Amino acid sequence: MPKLILLRHGQSEWNLKNLFTGWVDVPLSPKGIEEALEAGEIITDMPIDVIYTTPLIRASMTAMLAMSKHHSGKTPVILHPGEGHMEKWGTIYSEETKKNTIPVHVAWQLNERMYGGLQGLNKKEMMEKYGEEQVKLWRRSFSTRPPNEGESLELTSTRSLPFFKEKIIPHLDQGEHVFISAHGNSLRSIIMYLDQLSPDEVISLEIPTGLPIIYDYEKGKFTRETEIK
């Protein structure tokens, strides 16, 4: 039975500093590196045929660190379709070597939600300025947008879900096991779909950093193996 592994990146430097991050491209903190390696230990024996991550370094770092613990010993190889020399000159000419690699697709559609005018600001300070309830709406509600044309979860889902359905589900339909290393809100939008959560229910859904969430896939249906803590 094909498996879908969802993993929010480990703690980033701005998670550590309690800052809104969004599309700002910051790396993992030392704790985040540890979380990624620990996640790798959890999924070490799970078959993985294809990996999806995002252009943001915290997600790709997490994917690579987690895969460094994988029992298969296969090398994750980042693909660069349409990138000129990066695509052409990155060709592998050994069929035997190809068998010992796992393709890694980089998809901006799975990026974190863009937090607009909140990016780089301290979450606690924003609560003191605007109130805890308003900040909770910006962070957790389905349709409320952060200031300065930030993305709501609803808007995030308009890019993440079509991509998930069009690009990722076909792998599962073919019997392949998929590992996605992405972000809290892009994964919230996907889990909202997989678990059939309502806009009210998704408010309380928070994805922990560095903890794999596993689904079994059979005949078009997803069954979650792990609890979200």
C-alpha positions in Angstrom: 0.0 0.0 0.0 1.5 3.4 -1.0 2.4 5.8 1.8 2.4 9.5 1.9 4.8 11.1 4.4 4.2 14.7 5.3 6.9 16.6 7.2 7.0 20.2 8.3 10.5 21.5 8.3 12.5 21.5 11.6 12.6 24.7 13.7 14.0 27.6 11.7 16.1 30.5 13.0 13.0 32.7 12.8 10.8 30.1 14.6 13.4 30.3 17.3 13.1 34.1 17.4 9.3 34.0 17.2 9.1 35.9 14.0 6.6 35.7 11.2 8.6 34.0 8.3 6.4 33.3 5.3 8.4 33.4 2.1 11.6 34.9 3.8 14.2 32.2 3.1 15.9 31.5 6.4 17.7 28.3 7.4 17.1 25.8 10.2 18.3 26.5 13.7 20.6 23.9 15.5 17.4 22.5 17.1 15.8 22.3 13.7 18.7 20.3 12.4 18.3 17.9 15.2 14.6 17.6 14.6 15.2 16.8 10.9 17.6 14.1 11.8 15.2 12.7 14.4 12.5 12.7 11.7 14.8 10.7 9.5 15.1 8.1 12.2 11.3 7.7 12.3 11.0 7.2 8.5 14.3 5.3 8.1 12.6 2.0 7.2 9.8 3.4 5.1 10.0 3.0 1.4 10.4 6.3 -0.5 10.2 6.5 -4.3 9.9 10.3 -4.8 10.4 13.5 -2.8 8.8 16.9 -3.0 10.1 19.9 -1.3 10.1 23.7 -1.8 12.6 26.4 -2.9 12.8 27.6 0.7 16.0 26.3 2.3 14.4 25.2 5.6 12.3 22.7 3.8 15.0 21.4 1.5 17.5 21.2 4.4 15.0 19.1 6.4 14.4 16.7 3.5 18.1 16.1 2.9 19.0 15.7 6.6 16.1 13.3 7.1 17.1 11.3 4.1 20.7 11.0 5.4 19.2 8.5 7.9 17.3 6.5 5.3 18.1 2.8 5.3 18.0 2.5 1.5 21.3 4.4 1.1 19.9 6.0 -2.0 21.0 9.5 -2.9 18.3 12.2 -3.2 18.9 14.1 -6.4 17.3 17.5 -6.9 15.9 17.9 -10.4 16.1 21.2 -12.4 13.6 20.9 -15.3 13.6 23.9 -17.5 16.7 25.4 -15.9 19.0 25.3 -18.9 22.5 24.1 -18.0 21.3 23.0 -14.5 19.0 20.5 -16.3 21.2 19.5 -19.2 24.6 19.3 -17.4 23.1 17.5 -14.4 22.3 14.4 -16.5 23.2 11.0 -15.0 24.6 8.7 -17.7 24.8 5.5 -15.6 21.6 3.4 -15.4 23.0 1.6 -12.4 23.6 4.9 -10.6 20.1 6.1 -11.5 18.7 3.1 -9.7 20.4 4.3 -6.5 18.9 7.8 -6.5 15.6 9.3 -5.4 14.2 12.1 -7.5 13.6 15.4 -5.6 11.1 17.8 -7.2 11.1 21.4 -6.0 7.7 23.1 -6.0 7.0 26.7 -5.1 3.3 25.7 -4.9 4.1 24.0 -1.6 5.7 27.1 -0.1 4.6 28.5 3.2 1.8 31.1 3.0 3.0 34.6 2.3 2.5 36.6 5.5 2.4 40.0 3.9 3.2 42.9 6.2 3.8 40.6 9.1 7.0 39.0 7.7 9.9 39.6 10.0 7.8 41.0 12.9 7.6 39.4 16.3 4.5 37.4 17.0 4.3 38.4 20.7 4.7 42.1 19.9 1.9 41.8 17.3 -0.3 40.2 19.9 0.4 43.1 22.3 -0.4 45.6 19.5 -3.4 44.1 17.8 -4.7 41.6 20.4 -4.3 37.8 20.7 -7.5 37.1 18.9 -6.6 39.1 15.8 -3.2 37.5 15.5 -4.8 34.1 15.9 -7.1 34.9 13.0 -4.1 36.0 10.9 -2.3 32.8 11.7 -4.9 30.1 12.0 -8.2 31.1 10.3 -9.2 29.8 6.9 -10.1 33.0 5.1 -8.6 36.0 7.0 -5.6 37.5 5.2 -2.6 39.1 7.0 -2.2 42.8 6.3 -0.6 44.1 3.1 -2.0 41.4 0.8 -0.8 38.4 2.7 -2.2 35.0 1.9 -5.0 33.4 3.9 -5.0 29.6 4.3 -7.8 29.6 1.7 -5.5 31.4 -0.8 -2.6 29.1 0.0 -4.8 26.1 -0.7 -5.6 27.5 -4.2 -2.0 26.7 -5.2 -1.1 23.8 -2.9 -4.1 21.6 -3.4 -4.3 21.7 -7.2 -0.6 20.8 -7.3 -1.1 18.0 -4.8 -3.9 16.5 -6.8 -2.3 17.0 -10.2 1.3 16.1 -9.4 1.5 14.0 -6.2 -1.6 11.8 -6.2 -0.6 10.2 -9.6 2.6 8.9 -7.9 0.4 7.2 -5.3 -2.0 5.9 -7.9 1.1 4.2 -9.5 2.0 2.5 -6.2 4.8 4.9 -5.4 5.7 6.1 -1.9 5.9 9.9 -1.6 7.7 12.1 0.9 6.8 15.8 1.1 9.0 18.2 3.1 7.2 21.5 3.3 5.7 24.1 5.7 3.1 24.5 8.4 0.4 26.2 6.3 0.8 24.4 3.0 0.6 21.2 4.9 -2.4 22.4 6.9 -4.2 23.0 3.6 -3.4 19.5 2.4 -4.3 17.9 5.7 -7.6 19.9 5.7 -8.4 18.2 2.4 -7.2 14.7 3.4 -9.0 14.7 6.8 -12.0 16.6 5.4 -11.8 19.3 8.0 -14.2 22.3 8.0 -12.9 25.9 8.0 -13.9 26.0 11.7 -12.0 22.8 12.5 -8.8 23.8 10.7 -8.4 26.7 13.1 -7.2 24.3 15.8 -4.9 22.4 13.5 -1.3 23.1 14.1 1.5 21.1 12.5 4.5 20.4 14.7 8.0 20.9 13.4 10.1 17.8 12.5 7.4 15.2 13.2 6.4 13.0 10.2 2.7 12.5 9.6 2.0 9.3 7.7 -1.0 8.4 5.5 -1.8 5.1 3.8 -3.4 5.4 0.3 -5.7 2.8 -1.2 -8.3 3.2 -4.0 -8.3 6.9 -3.8 -8.7 7.1 0.0 -6.2 8.4 2.6 -6.0 6.9 6.1 -3.8 8.6 8.6 -1.5 6.4 10.6 -0.1 8.9 13.0 -1.7 11.4 15.4 -0.9 15.1 15.1 0.4 16.1 18.5 
